[in-house]
Amino acid sequence: MGGYGFWVVDISDPNNMKAVSHIDMPMSVSGTEGDNIDVTKVETTGMVYYSGYAAIQPGTPSQTVMPYAFYNAGVQVFDLKDPNKPTIGAYFVPKMSGEYLRNDGSSFEQSEHSNPVHSIFVEWDRNLIWAFSNHGIYVLSTPLLGEPVKGLPASKQ
């Protein structure tokens, strides 16, 4: 849960495992630090990405794109073409205040200081990002991922 830091351990020799890297992280009452450890780019970039809220995602992850949910900063899609200098290549921030409808049709006022985007789910095989917010689900696309694939993905037989 991140408060104890992040450790990279070489387990190639199970009888002689070695810590090869460590990052100290401050203790947090939320406990969301380090919920998502992404090693999909380690073979091509040597980088391990460390964040919160993981989801199992279909397809082959991009080696140069890393989308993340950032609460009131929405969804930010990092361009990792230069892993030493990642840039925000795309972003989406849903409406954070105003009137919204409940399932029963009544309305409520959303706080201006809400944290609308709690998590994302990336369909790497369809180039789509699903953003889950306080008041809805959004499906997003960006040229960084490529042209979105509409409809169902091709079946694997």
C-alpha positions in Angstrom: 0.0 0.0 0.0 2.8 2.4 -0.7 3.5 3.6 2.8 6.3 1.1 3.2 7.9 2.2 -0.1 8.3 0.5 -3.4 10.9 -2.2 -3.8 12.2 -3.9 -7.0 13.6 -7.3 -6.2 15.7 -9.5 -8.5 14.2 -13.1 -8.1 16.2 -14.7 -11.0 18.0 -16.8 -8.3 15.2 -17.7 -5.8 17.9 -18.8 -3.3 19.7 -15.4 -3.5 17.1 -12.7 -4.1 18.4 -9.1 -4.0 16.7 -5.7 -3.7 17.9 -3.8 -6.7 15.9 -0.6 -6.2 13.8 1.2 -3.6 11.7 4.3 -3.3 10.5 5.6 0.1 6.9 6.7 0.1 5.2 8.7 2.8 2.6 7.0 4.9 -0.9 8.0 3.8 -4.3 7.4 5.4 -5.9 6.6 2.0 -3.6 3.7 1.3 -3.9 4.0 -2.5 -0.2 4.5 -3.2 1.2 1.7 -5.2 -2.0 -0.1 -5.9 -0.9 -0.3 -9.6 2.6 -1.4 -10.5 3.0 -1.5 -14.2 5.8 -3.7 -15.5 4.6 -3.9 -19.1 7.3 -1.5 -20.4 10.3 -2.8 -18.3 11.8 -5.0 -21.1 11.7 -2.1 -23.7 12.4 0.9 -21.4 13.8 -0.5 -18.2 11.1 1.5 -16.4 8.6 0.3 -13.8 5.6 2.7 -13.4 4.1 3.1 -9.9 0.6 4.5 -9.2 -2.8 3.7 -7.8 -5.9 1.8 -8.8 -5.1 -1.1 -11.1 -7.5 -2.8 -13.5 -7.0 -5.9 -15.7 -6.9 -4.5 -19.2 -7.2 -6.5 -22.5 -4.7 -6.3 -25.4 -1.1 -5.4 -25.6 -0.2 -2.2 -23.6 1.5 0.5 -25.5 5.2 1.0 -24.8 5.0 4.8 -25.3 1.6 5.7 -23.7 0.6 5.6 -20.1 -3.0 6.7 -19.1 -3.8 7.4 -15.4 -6.8 8.6 -13.4 -6.0 11.7 -11.4 -9.2 12.4 -9.4 -10.1 16.1 -9.9 -7.4 16.4 -12.6 -9.4 13.8 -14.7 -7.6 11.4 -17.0 -4.1 12.3 -18.1 -2.4 10.3 -20.9 1.4 10.5 -20.7 3.5 10.3 -23.8 6.6 8.3 -22.9 8.5 8.5 -26.2 11.3 10.0 -24.1 10.9 8.0 -20.8 13.2 10.5 -19.0 10.9 13.4 -19.9 7.3 12.2 -20.0 4.8 14.7 -21.2 1.0 14.9 -21.0 -0.1 14.2 -24.5 -3.9 14.1 -23.9 -6.3 14.7 -21.0 -9.9 14.7 -20.2 -11.6 16.4 -17.2 -15.3 15.8 -16.7 -17.6 18.5 -15.4 -17.0 18.8 -11.6 -19.9 20.9 -10.5 -23.5 21.6 -11.5 -26.8 19.7 -11.4 -26.9 16.0 -12.0 -29.7 13.5 -12.1 -30.1 10.5 -9.8 -31.5 7.2 -11.0 -34.9 8.2 -9.6 -34.9 11.4 -11.7 -34.4 13.8 -8.8 -31.4 16.2 -9.1 -28.5 16.9 -6.8 -25.6 19.5 -6.8 -22.1 18.1 -7.3 -19.4 19.7 -5.1 -16.9 22.0 -6.9 -14.1 20.2 -5.0 -15.2 16.7 -5.9 -12.8 14.0 -7.1 -14.7 12.9 -10.2 -12.4 10.3 -11.9 -11.7 7.4 -9.6 -10.3 4.9 -12.1 -9.8 4.0 -15.7 -9.9 0.8 -17.8 -7.9 0.7 -21.0 -9.0 -1.5 -23.9 -5.5 -1.6 -25.6 -7.0 -3.9 -28.3 -9.6 -1.3 -29.2 -7.6 1.9 -28.4 -10.2 3.1 -25.9 -10.0 4.5 -22.3 -13.0 4.1 -20.0 -13.1 6.7 -17.3 -15.2 6.0 -14.2 -16.4 9.2 -12.4 -18.8 10.2 -9.7 -21.5 10.9 -12.1 -21.0 8.7 -15.1 -18.8 6.6 -17.3 -17.0 8.1 -20.3 -15.3 6.3 -23.2 -12.3 8.2 -24.5 -10.0 8.0 -27.5 -6.8 9.8 -28.4 -4.5 9.7 -31.4 -1.7 8.6 -29.0 -3.4 5.2 -28.8 -4.4 5.1 -32.5 -7.7 5.0 -34.3 -10.5 3.6 -32.0 -11.8 0.2 -32.9 -15.6 0.4 -32.8 -17.8 -2.7 -32.2 -16.6 -5.9 -30.8 -12.9 -6.9 -31.2 -12.2 -9.7 -33.6 -12.7 -13.1 -32.0 -9.7 -15.3 -31.2 -10.2 -18.8 -32.5 
